[in-house]
């Protein structure tokens, strides 16, 4: 059977994040990707200049079209900017009995532009987090969800992850990319365990779409039948390699994208 994953997220017109990054990741990892577009952005490597929300009824229509036909193995959820859209997605996941759900609580773009209206945060927290197999917040997103300050140490990361599990998530991947130090450390926190995933911190400005790519890579692993911990480790390795190869791309004038197809294009094939 063909592994199938669906991304429910916003479109990035610059191609580096959002739906575009998710579909590239699924393809790179050997998974068929389908999509439900929840918002359109006017965006490039330098920032977001506009957001156009898709009506909740049309988000519902896309969900029903995709899930009624395709045998979906995993779902990745990204940018959902308004409460009504979040509610429509939650209802659709229930209606189609989805269990392998990766929730990336996208709130702020790499450029610093806010992607989520303030009133949507509580709906995200109360409606979608309890449905997730794993949520993948970076440090600012975790702090925003918990209405607290950003974690500064691994101990604080673990404490915040445990508080997010208390909100209903089955697992939390606390991403340490916003921290400092020679290593980029993520913590996979489950009800009875904590796994530390460390990788070399790579000095590059080309980090646009890293969060989207990581969460969709986890979904791809789950779609192929990997247990959560294995899917997370494989996704971390893929993203690290994609960041490491990103400087071989020459895309835009701001925060460039990671190199989703580094394995095929070759690190020496500048583009």
C-alpha positions in Angstrom: 0.0 0.0 0.0 1.1 3.5 -0.8 1.8 5.6 2.4 -0.3 8.8 2.3 0.0 11.9 4.4 -2.2 15.0 4.4 -1.1 18.5 5.3 -3.7 21.0 6.6 -1.9 24.3 6.6 -1.3 27.7 4.9 0.2 28.2 1.5 3.6 29.9 1.2 3.8 31.7 -2.1 7.6 31.8 -1.8 7.7 28.0 -1.6 9.9 27.5 1.4 7.4 26.8 4.2 3.7 25.8 4.7 1.9 23.5 2.3 4.8 23.7 -0.2 7.4 22.6 2.3 5.2 19.9 3.5 4.5 18.4 0.1 8.2 18.6 -0.8 9.0 16.8 2.5 6.5 14.0 1.9 7.8 13.5 -1.6 11.5 13.5 -0.5 10.6 10.8 2.1 8.7 8.5 -0.2 5.2 9.4 0.9 2.3 10.5 -1.3 1.1 14.0 -0.1 -2.3 15.6 -0.3 -3.3 19.0 1.0 -6.0 21.1 2.6 -5.2 24.8 2.2 -6.5 26.8 5.2 -4.9 30.1 4.3 -3.1 31.9 1.5 -0.1 34.0 2.2 1.7 36.6 0.1 5.1 35.7 1.3 8.8 35.4 0.3 12.1 34.9 2.0 11.9 38.4 3.5 8.5 38.2 5.1 4.7 38.0 5.0 3.0 40.9 3.3 -0.6 39.5 3.4 -2.8 36.7 4.6 -6.1 35.6 3.0 -8.1 33.1 5.1 -9.9 30.3 3.3 -13.6 30.2 4.5 -14.2 27.5 7.0 -16.9 25.9 4.8 -14.3 25.5 2.0 -11.8 24.0 4.4 -14.4 21.5 5.4 -15.1 20.8 1.7 -11.4 20.1 1.1 -11.2 17.8 4.1 -14.2 15.8 3.1 -13.0 15.5 -0.5 -9.6 14.2 0.4 -10.5 12.0 3.4 -13.5 10.4 1.7 -11.4 9.1 -1.1 -7.8 8.6 0.1 -6.7 6.1 2.7 -4.9 8.7 4.9 -2.2 7.3 7.2 -1.1 10.5 9.0 -2.0 14.2 9.2 0.2 17.2 9.7 -1.5 20.4 10.8 0.3 23.8 10.4 -0.9 27.4 10.1 -4.5 27.8 11.1 -5.0 31.5 11.7 -8.7 31.8 12.8 -10.9 30.1 15.4 -13.6 29.1 13.0 -11.0 27.4 10.7 -9.5 25.5 13.7 -13.0 24.3 14.7 -13.7 23.2 11.1 -10.4 21.2 11.1 -11.1 19.6 14.5 -14.6 18.6 13.3 -13.2 17.1 10.1 -10.6 15.1 12.0 -13.3 13.6 14.2 -15.6 12.9 11.3 -12.9 11.0 9.5 -11.5 9.2 12.6 -7.9 10.4 12.3 -5.5 9.4 15.1 -1.9 10.0 13.8 -2.0 13.8 14.0 1.1 16.0 14.1 0.3 19.5 15.3 2.8 22.2 14.6 1.3 25.3 16.4 2.5 27.8 13.9 2.2 31.3 15.3 5.1 33.4 14.0 7.0 33.1 10.7 10.8 32.9 10.6 10.7 36.6 9.5 8.9 37.5 12.7 5.5 38.1 11.1 2.6 37.0 13.2 0.5 34.3 11.5 -2.2 33.6 14.1 -4.8 36.0 15.4 -4.7 36.3 19.3 -8.2 34.9 19.8 -7.3 31.7 18.0 -4.7 30.7 20.5 -7.2 29.5 23.1 -9.1 27.5 20.5 -5.9 25.9 19.4 -5.0 25.1 23.0 -8.4 23.7 24.0 -9.7 22.1 20.7 -6.7 20.8 18.7 -4.0 20.0 21.2 -6.0 17.2 22.8 -6.4 15.5 19.4 -2.7 15.4 18.7 -0.4 12.4 18.8 2.4 14.9 19.1 2.7 18.7 19.0 5.9 20.4 17.9 6.3 23.9 19.3 9.5 25.9 19.2 10.4 27.7 22.4 8.4 31.0 21.6 5.4 29.0 20.6 5.4 26.8 23.8 5.7 30.0 25.9 2.8 31.5 24.0 0.6 28.4 24.5 1.4 28.4 28.2 1.3 32.2 28.6 4.7 32.3 30.2 8.3 33.3 29.4 10.5 31.3 26.9 12.4 28.3 28.4 16.1 29.0 28.8 17.3 25.6 29.9 16.6 22.0 29.1 15.0 21.6 32.5 12.6 24.4 31.7 11.9 22.9 28.3 10.9 19.7 29.9 8.7 21.4 32.5 6.9 23.3 29.7 6.5 20.2 27.7 4.9 18.4 30.6 2.5 21.3 31.1 1.5 21.0 27.4 0.9 17.3 27.9 -1.4 18.2 30.7 -3.4 20.1 28.2 -4.2 16.8 26.4 -1.4 16.1 23.9 -0.1 12.6 23.9 3.5 13.8 23.3 5.4 17.0 22.9 8.5 17.7 20.9 10.0 20.8 22.4 12.3 22.3 19.7 15.4 24.0 20.8 16.4 25.9 17.7 15.8 29.2 19.3 18.2 28.4 22.2 21.9 29.0 22.1 25.0 26.8 22.2 26.8 24.5 19.9 24.1 21.9 19.8 20.4 22.2 18.8 18.6 20.1 21.4 15.0 18.9 21.1 13.2 17.1 23.8 10.6 14.4 23.0 8.4 14.3 26.1 5.8 11.6 26.6 3.8 10.7 29.6 6.5 8.5 31.1 9.7 9.3 29.2 11.9 12.1 27.9 14.3 11.6 25.0 17.0 14.1 24.2 17.7 14.6 20.5 20.8 16.7 19.8 22.4 17.8 16.6 25.1 20.3 15.6 23.9 23.8 15.4 24.4 25.0 11.8 25.4 28.6 11.1 23.1 29.6 8.3 20.4 32.2 7.6 18.6 29.6 5.5 16.1 28.3 8.1 12.8 29.3 6.4 10.4 26.4 6.8 12.4 24.3 9.3 9.4 23.8 11.6 7.0 22.9 8.8 9.6 20.5 7.4 10.3 18.8 10.7 6.6 18.3 11.5 5.8 17.0 8.0 8.8 14.6 8.2 7.4 13.2 11.4 4.0 12.7 9.8 5.7 11.0 6.8 7.4 8.6 9.3 4.1 7.9 11.0 2.4 7.3 7.6 5.0 4.7 6.8 4.3 2.9 10.1 7.2 4.0 12.3 6.6 4.3 16.0 6.5 7.9 17.2 10.1 8.0 18.7 11.6 6.5 15.5 9.6 8.9 13.3 10.9 11.9 15.3 14.5 10.7 15.2 14.3 10.1 11.5 12.7 13.5 10.9 15.4 15.3 13.0 18.1 13.7 10.9 16.4 14.7 7.7 15.9 18.3 8.7 19.5 18.6 10.0 20.8 17.4 6.6 18.4 19.7 4.8 19.6 22.7 6.8 23.3 21.7 6.3 22.8 21.6 2.6 20.7 24.8 2.4 23.6 27.1 1.6 24.0 25.3 -1.7 20.7 26.9 -2.8 20.5 30.5 -3.8 16.9 31.5 -3.2 15.7 35.0 -2.4 17.3 37.8 -0.4 16.2 36.9 3.2 15.9 33.7 5.1 16.2 31.1 2.4 14.6 27.6 2.5 16.2 24.4 3.6 17.2 22.0 0.9 14.4 19.4 0.9 15.8 17.4 -2.0 19.5 17.5 -0.9 19.7 13.7 -1.3 18.8 13.8 -5.0 20.2 17.2 -6.2 23.5 16.6 -4.5 25.2 19.0 -2.0 27.5 20.3 -4.7 24.7 21.2 -7.2 24.3 24.9 -6.5 20.9 26.2 -7.7 
